[in-house]
Amino acid sequence: MTLAEKQRQLIEDLNLIPDVQERLSALTAYAARMRLHPGQQVDENLVPGCVSRVWLHGELRDGLMRFDCEADSPMVKALAAVLCDLYSDATPAEVVAVEPDLWQQCQFTKMLTPTRLNGLANVRRLIREKAAEWA
């Protein structure tokens, strides 16, 4: 499955939940699955420009990217974890090329504050930069 197909499937699955607030709440399941080793919660992995502290670790395994994160805020962790899960198991070139469309397609942009949206853009920027190192 390509990264674009993976994103399309995620959008379809999330949009099965009719209420946008419930849809956003469903993202907390991603945070529960995401674990970042405490040794990786270092300054060099901090996402710049986020109000909450967010750590992002990315690596290349067998030609595919793998991302993990941690955050001080449960909601921020859930949102960052969705991006980490989305971009994990994709090639570095796909990670660089495919932008996240799910915030708009799932109507989360109506529910998230500009500060949170800016933080998500910073998480995406760092994911892209880490993948570009391997592309």
N, C-alpha and C positions, 0 to 999 in steps of 0.2 A: 504494500500500500504506500503510495506516495504521501509526502507531507501535506499536499493540497487535499488529497482524498481523506487523510486522517482528520484534518481540520473540518472539512465538510461533514464528516460523520459526527464529530463532536458537536458541531452546531446543530445538526438534525436531532441528536440525542437530547441536548439541552433544551431545544425548542419544543420537545414533547411535554415539557412542564409548562402549562399555560400561563401561570402567574410569574412575572419577571422577578419579583422579590423572592419567591420560592426557588426560582431558577438560580438566582444569585446565591441563595442559601445552600443549594445543592453543591456548590463548588467547595464547600468545606470538606467534602470527602477527599478532595485532592490533597488538602493540607494534612489530613490524617495519614496518607500514604507516603508523604514526602519526609525524608529524614536526611539531614545534613550532619555529617560527623562533626562533633565539637571542634576537632582539630582544624576543620576547614572554615570555621567561623572566625576568620582573621580579617584584618583591615583590608588586605589586598582583594578579598572577595566581597567587600561591601559595595552595594550598588550606590553610586553617587546620585545625589539629587532626590533621594527618597526621605520623606518625613520620618517614617519608621525605619529602623535598621533592618536591612534586607541583605542577606549574604547569598551569593550565587556562585556555584562551582560548576565548571564545565570541563569535560574531557572527551577525548576521542578514544573509542574502543572498537576495534575491528572495523574501522572505516566509518563508524557511525558516532554521532554526538550523544553525550549523556549529560543531563543537567539535573542538579539538585539544589534546593534552596532552604533557607530558614528565615524567619522574620519575627520581630517582636510582637506584631499584631496578628491575631488569628485570621482576620479577613485579608490582610495584605499577604500573609503566607499562602492562603488559599488561592488568591489571584495569581501570585507569582508561581505557585505550584502548577497551575493550569498551563502556564507558558512553558515551564520546565517539562512537563509531561508531553505537551504538544510537540516540542522541538526535539525531545529525546528520541533516539533510534532513527534519526534522519541523517542524511549526508551533510557535511559542512556546507556544500554548495546550496542545498535545499534550504538549510537554516538561514543562510544569508539572503536568499531570494524570496522566500515566502513570508509575507507580512501577516500578522494576526488580524483576521477579519471577524473573529468571534465576538469581540466587544460590541461592535455595531450590529452584527447579524442577530445577536441574542438580546439586543436592546439594553445591554448593561451600561452603555454610555449615558442613558437617561437616569440611571440609579447611582452612578459613581460620581464623587465630587471631582472637580478639576484637579485637585491635589493628588487624588488616587490615580486618575488617568495619566497624569504627568509621571507619577511613580512607575506605573506600568510601562510607559514609553521608555523610561530609563532602564527597566529590567530588560525590555526587548532590545534596546540598544546594546547592552552588555552581552546578551546572548548572541547577537549578531557579531559583535567584536570578537568574542571567544571563538565562534565558528570560523570567522574570517582568518584567524590565526592558523587554522588547519586546512582551509580551502585551497 
